[in-house]
Amino acid sequence: MPLDEFDFSFAHYPNAPVPSFAEGLSLQPLQPSSQSVYPPAATQSSPYGLPTEPASKPAQSHPSRPRQRQMSLEEQSRVAAEEDKRRRNTAASARFRVKKKAREQALEKREKELGDEVSALKKRITHLETENKWLKNLVMGKLDAKDGKENTKLRAALNDVAKDSDSEGNAEKVSKATGVEASS
């Protein structure tokens, strides 16, 4: 049959609005201006201004009707895919924020530990430098045994150092070196 024998006006079909899949799910639009992108569907009137008459032929399926439904399914699929992508992205962002916060807390804890360790080491360095200075003076004092007053002052100072470093076992060493007993 040639195509010109068919009536393709389909004016006898009502133009009922079909809600989209997204409207049925009451999903929020992904973009605020997505409604203004697509123009509203125009109502179809009879071609050439002729009045519409009900066709006496049996109803034939409209080739664009399944195409519209298919496009609607494609649109639904696209919207669902975008929603899924958005949800996955949101979850990934949340996981990243949690990991970042844990990393920051670990760094802050490590910084505090290192700060405490640095303070303890500085204190130890100061103590060792003082002890080294006194021991150096002791050796120099024994070499310069000319002045007895200096030796007395040196021994008193070494005795003080011996009291401070008693916990480290250096008091005995200082006492043996100076010949003065460390008093408690």
ABEGO torsion letter per residue (X at the ends): XBAAABBAAGAABBBBBBBBAAAAAGBBBABAAAAAABBBBBBBBBBGGBBBBBBABBBBBBAAAAAAAAAAAAAAAAAAAAAAAAAAAAAAAAAAAAAAAAAAAAAAAAAAAAAAAAAAAAAAAAAAAAAAAAAAAAAAAAABAABAAAAAAAAAAAAAAAAAAAAAGAAAAAAAAAGBBBBX
